[in-house]
Amino acid sequence: MIPKVKINLPDKLYYPIGEVARAFNVNSSLIRYWEQEFPILKPKKNKKGNRYFTPEDIKNLKIIYHLVKEKGYTLDGARVALATNHKISETISMIDRLEFVKAELVKLKDSLLENIE
């Protein structure tokens, strides 16, 4: 259950839908569709109706992306998984932290190899 999606978003309070779509490498329309299909996605909207996603929304999008795009769940299956398995977000969060640690260790290893040569 290793998420393959790598999102690089700066630390902000709100992210516009275009920025989120680029980070996940999907169309904005897919993000809007998932918003309708998954009640855990609740982006803020301004008076013009533009969507702004919070870091919590990004975390939930990451889970949905993992279930639907990487694990191959149907939308109904992903909804059921989100409703019944409350540890999914904890698992994905832990995997993200472990991948960060792994990347840092690889950098350290490469640095040590450069010093040996």
N, CA, C and O of each residue as an XYZ file, in Angstrom:
468
protein
N       0.828     -1.185      0.000
C       0.000      0.000      0.000
C       0.873      1.249      0.000
O       0.711      2.118      0.857
N       1.773      1.344     -0.929
C       2.670      2.488     -1.006
C       2.137      3.498     -2.016
O       2.074      3.193     -3.207
N       1.751      4.697     -1.570
C       1.270      5.693     -2.518
C       2.390      6.132     -3.454
O       3.500      6.430     -3.015
N       2.087      6.168     -4.734
C       3.087      6.550     -5.721
C       3.018      8.035     -6.053
O       3.962      8.588     -6.617
N       1.927      8.675     -5.715
C       1.767     10.085     -6.061
C       2.713     10.928     -5.209
O       2.767     10.789     -3.987
N       3.434     11.780     -5.866
C       4.327     12.718     -5.192
C       3.787     14.113     -5.459
O       3.821     14.591     -6.593
N       3.297     14.752     -4.433
C       2.793     16.107     -4.637
C       3.750     17.093     -3.994
O       4.221     16.900     -2.873
N       4.018     18.134     -4.723
C       4.889     19.187     -4.225
C       4.097     20.484     -4.177
O       3.995     21.212     -5.164
N       3.549     20.747     -3.021
C       2.804     21.984     -2.820
C       3.475     22.777     -1.715
O       3.896     22.201     -0.711
N       3.583     24.083     -1.881
C       4.158     24.904     -0.808
C       3.212     24.923      0.396
O       2.019     24.649      0.260
N       3.746     25.246      1.558
C       2.902     25.341      2.746
C       2.066     26.607      2.670
O       2.583     27.721      2.757
N       0.765     26.413      2.506
C      -0.177     27.540      2.446
C      -1.447     27.129      3.174
O      -1.660     25.952      3.468
N      -2.281     28.112      3.456
C      -3.568     27.819      4.076
C      -4.574     27.304      3.052
O      -5.402     26.448      3.363
N      -4.498     27.828      1.828
C      -5.450     27.450      0.783
C      -4.727     27.273     -0.545
O      -3.783     27.998     -0.862
N      -5.195     26.285     -1.317
C      -4.637     26.004     -2.637
C      -5.751     26.096     -3.672
O      -6.796     25.468     -3.500
N      -5.553     26.866     -4.747
C      -6.576     26.906     -5.799
C      -6.644     25.565     -6.530
O      -5.679     24.802     -6.547
N      -7.786     25.300     -7.122
C      -8.020     24.001     -7.742
C      -7.015     23.701     -8.859
O      -6.613     22.550     -9.030
N      -6.608     24.709     -9.612
C      -5.638     24.496    -10.686
C      -4.300     24.004    -10.159
O      -3.677     23.118    -10.744
N      -3.868     24.582     -9.057
C      -2.604     24.180     -8.442
C      -2.698     22.751     -7.906
O      -1.754     21.969     -8.024
N      -3.838     22.425     -7.322
C      -4.055     21.076     -6.804
C      -4.073     20.060     -7.948
O      -3.458     18.998     -7.856
N      -4.777     20.396     -9.014
C      -4.863     19.494    -10.165
C      -3.477     19.240    -10.762
O      -3.149     18.106    -11.111
N      -2.671     20.288    -10.879
C      -1.302     20.112    -11.402
C      -0.467     19.237    -10.477
O       0.307     18.402    -10.942
N      -0.620     19.424     -9.178
C       0.155     18.647     -8.214
C      -0.170     17.153     -8.321
O       0.712     16.307     -8.179
N      -1.441     16.842     -8.572
C      -1.855     15.448     -8.693
C      -1.788     14.948    -10.134
O      -2.031     13.771    -10.400
N      -1.459     15.838    -11.052
C      -1.369     15.504    -12.476
C      -2.703     14.956    -13.015
O      -2.739     13.945    -13.717
N      -3.780     15.641    -12.670
C      -5.119     15.294    -13.152
C      -5.805     16.587    -13.613
O      -5.306     17.687    -13.373
N      -6.932     16.439    -14.265
C      -7.718     17.604    -14.690
C      -8.486     18.195    -13.514
O      -8.845     17.486    -12.574
N      -8.729     19.485    -13.577
C      -9.535     20.146    -12.544
C     -10.931     19.539    -12.476
O     -11.534     19.468    -11.406
N     -11.439     19.101    -13.625
C     -12.779     18.521    -13.645
C     -12.845     17.240    -12.811
O     -13.878     16.952    -12.208
N     -11.758     16.472    -12.769
C     -11.740     15.263    -11.949
C     -11.788     15.629    -10.471
O     -12.471     14.963     -9.692
N     -11.081     16.666    -10.083
C     -11.107     17.119     -8.689
C     -12.521     17.567     -8.324
O     -13.020     17.239     -7.247
N     -13.171     18.321     -9.227
C     -14.557     18.769     -8.969
C     -15.495     17.571     -8.876
O     -16.402     17.561     -8.045
N     -15.288     16.559     -9.720
C     -16.123     15.358     -9.694
C     -15.941     14.613     -8.377
O     -16.918     14.197     -7.755
N     -14.697     14.446     -7.954
C     -14.451     13.766     -6.680
C     -15.067     14.536     -5.523
O     -15.512     13.943     -4.540
N     -15.090     15.856     -5.641
C     -15.707     16.670     -4.590
C     -17.182     16.296     -4.439
O     -17.700     16.240     -3.324
N     -17.852     16.041     -5.556
C     -19.267     15.648     -5.515
C     -19.436     14.228     -4.987
O     -20.424     13.928     -4.316
N     -18.485     13.361     -5.285
C     -18.595     11.942     -4.942
C     -18.156     11.601     -3.520
O     -18.620     10.614     -2.949
N     -17.277     12.401     -2.953
C     -16.725     12.092     -1.631
C     -17.045     13.227     -0.661
O     -16.526     14.334     -0.805
N     -17.893     12.955      0.320
C     -18.294     14.010      1.254
C     -17.160     14.544      2.135
O     -17.305     15.602      2.748
N     -16.029     13.824      2.208
C     -14.926     14.332      3.033
C     -14.213     15.507      2.373
O     -13.458     16.216      3.039
N     -14.435     15.729      1.076
C     -13.846     16.876      0.383
C     -14.795     18.056      0.485
O     -15.907     18.034     -0.042
N     -14.331     19.083      1.173
C     -15.160     20.277      1.342
C     -14.323     21.528      1.154
O     -14.032     22.229      2.122
N     -13.927     21.820     -0.090
C     -13.118     23.023     -0.294
C     -13.941     24.284     -0.029
O     -15.160     24.313     -0.200
N     -13.230     25.309      0.391
C     -13.880     26.606      0.582
C     -14.137     27.214     -0.791
O     -13.374     26.988     -1.731
N     -15.218     27.990     -0.902
C     -15.516     28.674     -2.159
C     -15.673     30.164     -1.877
O     -16.262     30.573     -0.877
N     -15.121     30.967     -2.802
C     -15.295     32.411     -2.652
C     -16.609     32.824     -3.321
O     -17.363     31.971     -3.788
N     -16.880     34.120     -3.366
C     -18.144     34.605     -3.930
C     -18.307     34.242     -5.391
O     -19.429     34.070     -5.868
N     -17.192     34.123     -6.112
C     -17.249     33.754     -7.534
C     -17.416     32.248     -7.730
O     -17.669     31.792     -8.845
N     -17.276     31.475     -6.651
C     -17.414     30.031     -6.750
C     -16.095     29.304     -6.953
O     -16.084     28.091     -7.160
N     -14.974     30.035     -6.897
C     -13.670     29.388     -7.031
C     -13.379     28.543     -5.795
O     -13.614     28.964     -4.662
N     -12.865     27.344     -6.039
C     -12.578     26.432     -4.949
C     -11.163     26.649     -4.418
O     -10.215     26.850     -5.178
N     -11.050     26.601     -3.088
C      -9.752     26.691     -2.431
C      -9.658     25.549     -1.422
O     -10.481     25.430     -0.515
N      -8.640     24.715     -1.602
C      -8.485     23.515     -0.796
C      -7.542     23.756      0.370
O      -6.510     24.410      0.222
N      -7.905     23.222      1.535
C      -7.077     23.322      2.727
C      -6.092     22.148      2.741
O      -6.261     21.190      1.987
N      -5.067     22.217      3.592
C      -4.164     21.070      3.722
C      -4.905     19.772      4.090
O      -4.495     18.688      3.675
N      -5.978     19.881      4.859
C      -6.783     18.697      5.200
C      -7.445     18.125      3.943
O      -7.508     16.907      3.771
N      -7.937     19.005      3.068
C      -8.513     18.552      1.798
C      -7.445     17.854      0.947
O      -7.728     16.851      0.292
N      -6.233     18.381      0.960
C      -5.147     17.786      0.184
C      -4.854     16.383      0.705
O      -4.647     15.452     -0.073
N      -4.840     16.244      2.023
C      -4.616     14.926      2.627
C      -5.705     13.947      2.190
O      -5.414     12.801      1.847
N      -6.952     14.398      2.205
C      -8.062     13.541      1.783
C      -7.992     13.224      0.291
O      -8.294     12.104     -0.121
N      -7.596     14.200     -0.517
C      -7.426     13.957     -1.956
C      -6.338     12.924     -2.207
O      -6.455     12.091     -3.105
N      -5.290     12.984     -1.415
C      -4.207     12.022     -1.551
C      -4.711     10.596     -1.286
O      -4.342      9.656     -1.990
N      -5.541     10.455     -0.281
C      -6.114      9.147      0.051
C      -7.014      8.674     -1.087
O      -6.931      7.522     -1.514
N      -7.869      9.564     -1.572
C      -8.779      9.208     -2.664
C      -7.980      8.842     -3.903
O      -8.277      7.846     -4.564
N      -6.970      9.641     -4.221
C      -6.129      9.360     -5.389
C      -5.482      7.984     -5.256
O      -5.465      7.201     -6.206
N      -4.957      7.702     -4.081
C      -4.305      6.413     -3.849
C      -5.280      5.256     -4.061
O      -4.960      4.275     -4.732
N      -6.464      5.384     -3.483
C      -7.440      4.298     -3.591
C      -7.927      4.106     -5.027
O      -8.004      2.978     -5.513
N      -8.251      5.198     -5.696
C      -8.869      5.114     -7.026
C      -7.838      4.892     -8.129
O      -7.990      3.994     -8.957
N      -6.795      5.708     -8.136
C      -5.838      5.672     -9.248
C      -4.759      4.607     -9.075
O      -4.337      3.992    -10.055
N      -4.311      4.384     -7.851
C      -3.195      3.463     -7.640
C      -3.651      2.057     -7.269
O      -3.079      1.073     -7.737
N      -4.668      1.962     -6.438
C      -5.152      0.647     -6.019
C      -6.254      0.108     -6.930
O      -6.584     -1.077     -6.868
N      -6.824      0.969     -7.774
C      -7.842      0.531     -8.725
C      -9.234      0.358     -8.146
O     -10.055     -0.357     -8.720
N      -9.512      0.997     -7.023
C     -10.849      0.921     -6.437
C     -11.850      1.646     -7.332
O     -11.502      2.612     -8.011
N     -13.083      1.177     -7.326
C     -14.158      1.948     -7.944
C     -14.490      3.086     -6.981
O     -14.054      3.072     -5.830
N     -15.254      4.064     -7.441
C     -15.620      5.163     -6.547
C     -16.442      4.653     -5.369
O     -16.261      5.099     -4.236
N     -17.353      3.707     -5.646
C     -18.137      3.123     -4.550
C     -17.228      2.383     -3.569
O     -17.385      2.496     -2.354
N     -16.287      1.632     -4.110
C     -15.353      0.896     -3.259
C     -14.503      1.825     -2.418
O     -14.248      1.545     -1.247
N     -14.060      2.929     -3.004
C     -13.254      3.902     -2.267
C     -14.089      4.557     -1.164
O     -13.594      4.784     -0.060
N     -15.354      4.859     -1.462
C     -16.235      5.450     -0.443
C     -16.402      4.484      0.736
O     -16.344      4.890      1.897
N     -16.611      3.209      0.422
C     -16.773      2.202      1.472
C     -15.485      2.076      2.284
O     -15.524      2.009      3.512
N     -14.343      2.043      1.589
C     -13.054      1.927      2.287
C     -12.836      3.117      3.219
O     -12.363      2.946      4.343
N     -13.175      4.312      2.761
C     -13.013      5.501      3.600
C     -13.950      5.465      4.802
O     -13.592      5.912      5.891
N     -15.142      4.933      4.597
C     -16.124      4.900      5.675
C     -15.799      3.821      6.705
O     -16.062      4.001      7.894
N     -15.233      2.712      6.262
C     -15.027      1.587      7.175
C     -13.617      1.520      7.755
O     -13.435      1.025      8.868
N     -12.629      2.003      7.031
C     -11.247      1.910      7.505
C     -10.738      3.297      7.870
O     -10.270      4.048      7.014
N     -10.835      3.618      9.129
C     -10.446      4.958      9.583
C      -8.931      5.109      9.718
O      -8.444      6.210      9.972
N      -8.194      4.039      9.554
C      -6.743      4.110      9.692
C      -6.047      4.349      8.357
O      -4.818      4.396      8.311
N      -6.802      4.501      7.271
C      -6.192      4.722      5.958
C      -5.342      5.984      5.977
O      -4.212      5.980      5.487
N      -5.878      7.062      6.538
C      -5.115      8.316      6.543
C      -3.852      8.193      7.388
O      -2.813      8.747      7.029
N      -3.928      7.474      8.504
C      -2.749      7.264      9.344
C      -1.696      6.463      8.587
O      -0.506      6.774      8.653
N      -2.128      5.444      7.879
C      -1.209      4.596      7.121
C      -0.509      5.399      6.039
O       0.710      5.311      5.893
N      -1.257      6.172      5.288
C      -0.669      6.961      4.207
C       0.250      8.034      4.781
O       1.303      8.312      4.207
N      -0.126      8.633      5.891
C       0.727      9.624      6.534
C       2.048      8.998      6.977
O       3.110      9.596      6.807
N       1.980      7.806      7.540
C       3.180      7.120      7.979
C       4.073      6.766      6.786
O       5.294      6.899      6.863
N       3.473      6.322      5.702
C       4.242      5.987      4.496
C       4.943      7.229      3.962
O       6.101      7.156      3.549
N       4.255      8.367      3.966
C       4.876      9.626      3.519
C       6.102      9.952      4.368
O       7.149     10.322      3.837
N       5.969      9.814      5.683
C       7.095     10.110      6.567
C       8.255      9.155      6.315
O       9.413      9.572      6.291
N       7.944      7.874      6.128
C       8.996      6.892      5.865
C       9.693      7.156      4.533
O      10.907      6.984      4.424
N       8.932      7.573      3.521
C       9.541      7.889      2.235
C      10.453      9.109      2.354
O      11.488      9.169      1.691
N      10.085     10.072      3.182
C      10.932     11.234      3.413
C      12.238     10.806      4.072
O      13.318     11.233      3.663
N      12.133      9.955      5.099
C      13.326      9.463      5.789
C      14.206      8.685      4.816
O      15.428      8.840      4.820
N      13.591      7.853      3.986
C      14.356      7.083      3.000
C      15.104      8.014      2.051
O      16.280      7.790      1.766
N      14.436      9.054      1.560
C      15.075     10.004      0.645
C      16.260     10.688      1.320
O      17.299     10.886      0.690
N      16.116     11.047      2.585
C      17.214     11.681      3.314
C      18.379     10.706      3.497
O      19.541     11.099      3.389
N      18.073      9.457      3.770
C      19.129      8.453      3.919
C      19.861      8.211      2.597
O      21.078      8.022      2.586
N      19.138      8.219      1.505
C      19.768      8.052      0.192
C      20.699      9.231     -0.088
O      21.804      9.040     -0.595
N      20.257     10.451      0.240
C      21.111     11.623      0.064
C      22.390     11.487      0.901
O      23.486     11.782      0.425
N      22.239     11.047      2.125
C      23.379     10.871      3.012
C      24.330      9.819      2.454
O      25.544     10.021      2.454
N      23.797      8.713      1.984
C      24.613      7.645      1.383
C      25.376      8.172      0.176
O      26.574      7.926      0.041
N      24.686      8.896     -0.703
C      25.333      9.456     -1.886
C      26.441     10.423     -1.489
O      27.506     10.436     -2.106
N      26.197     11.226     -0.470
C      27.193     12.176      0.012
C      28.426     11.446      0.540
O      29.556     11.857      0.278
N      28.202     10.362      1.285
C      29.323      9.587      1.809
C      30.108      8.919      0.688
O      31.336      8.856      0.747
N      29.417      8.422     -0.327
C      30.098      7.789     -1.460
C      30.959      8.789     -2.224
O      32.041      8.449     -2.701
N      30.467     10.034     -2.337
C      31.234     11.083     -3.025
C      32.523     11.394     -2.259
O      33.567     11.636     -2.864
N      32.443     11.387     -0.935
C      33.621     11.691     -0.115
C      34.659     10.576     -0.157
O      35.851     10.834      0.009
N      34.219      9.346     -0.377
C      35.139      8.215     -0.450
C      35.940      8.260     -1.746
O      37.128      7.939     -1.764
N      35.288      8.656     -2.814
C      35.947      8.666     -4.133
C      36.868      9.786     -4.298
O      37.491      9.924     -5.350
